[in-house]
């Protein structure tokens, strides 16, 4: 599905990015990570390093792609070996935010020192962590059917949105309007203004009994692309 954003586009329709016209070249690099259980998450930072977490394992590992070496190993602050780090996000100031299966949120400095932990950010798995385009807000979703918006870098809760039917899997921040957050709920895809803490637009799902898997904004046109799964 393709939704037009209510915010005016930066580009005209004739100036959209088309990879074929851009003569884009693609290259793949492969990394073999030894002695690691099933990899659960991978997230790149702007400093060309990535962190992975292993399923059924509470450690996080940082790799430098230019050296192919592990540089840092740290642990979720649960300190519980049944914990799974289920979601990660890098902020604009190169801090790492992690969420785990116990509902904990952790903020890590660029040197991977845990600065702050919320032990009851959500109940159960944290599904998604998304940082807004200018880095002023974070959005988190969990199995508890709650979307929480946090102010960054203060890392304090701003407001929450509770849903009753199912957990929210898809959230996305607008690519140049820092306060606009799209949320793929069980019945509607909504657009929220984080500044005013209010919903400003919505679109009903075109199919009954469907759930939003993920959504993302086109970074050039501001159009919202939505992926859904039809439930039986």
HELIX and SHEET records of a PDB file:
HELIX    1   1 UNK A   13  UNK A   15  5                                   3    
SHEET    1   A 3 UNK A   2  UNK A   3  0                                        
SHEET    2   A 3 UNK A 224  UNK A 230 -1                                        
SHEET    3   A 3 UNK A 210  UNK A 217 -1                                        
SHEET    1   B 4 UNK A  39  UNK A  44  0                                        
SHEET    2   B 4 UNK A  49  UNK A  54 -1                                        
SHEET    3   B 4 UNK A  59  UNK A  64 -1                                        
SHEET    4   B 4 UNK A  69  UNK A  75 -1                                        
SHEET    1   C 4 UNK A  85  UNK A  90  0                                        
SHEET    2   C 4 UNK A  96  UNK A 100 -1                                        
SHEET    3   C 4 UNK A 105  UNK A 108 -1                                        
SHEET    4   C 4 UNK A 114  UNK A 118 -1                                        
SHEET    1   D 4 UNK A 126  UNK A 131  0                                        
SHEET    2   D 4 UNK A 137  UNK A 142 -1                                        
SHEET    3   D 4 UNK A 146  UNK A 151 -1                                        
SHEET    4   D 4 UNK A 156  UNK A 162 -1                                        
SHEET    1   E 4 UNK A 170  UNK A 173  0                                        
SHEET    2   E 4 UNK A 180  UNK A 184 -1                                        
SHEET    3   E 4 UNK A 188  UNK A 193 -1                                        
SHEET    4   E 4 UNK A 198  UNK A 204 -1                                        
END                                                                             
